[in-house]
Amino acid sequence: MTGEEVINLLQKLEAEGRTAEKITEIIKYVETAETKTETK
């Protein structure tokens, strides 16, 4: 994810009422999933 994509994601999740902790969990999951996909 680019920095701009991360910011857009944060803004959308905050608007939905997500906590910073939950947002961090989501980003970690997305980054981990992308890495696994790229190495296949």
N, C-alpha and C positions, 0 to 999 in steps of 0.2 A: 504494500500500500504506500502511496505517496503521502507526503505530509498534508497536502490539500485534501486527500481522501479521508485521512484520519480526522481532520478538523470537521469535515462535512458529517462524518459518522457521529462524532461526539455531539455536534449540534442537534442532529436528529434524535439521538438517544436521550439527550438531556430534555428535549421537547416532549418526549414520551414519559418523562419522569424517572428515568433510570439513574441509579446512583453511580458515583465515580468508580466504586469497587466493581459493580456489575459491568460497566463499560470496559474496564480493564480486563475482566475475564473474557468478554466478547472479543476484544482485540487480540488477546493472546490466542484464543481459539482460531480466529481467522488467520493469523500469521502462521500458526502451526499447521493448519490445514493447507495453506498455500505452499508451504515448504515441502510437505509430503507429496503434494500433487506434482510439483516441479521435479522432484527427484525420481519419479517413476519412469 
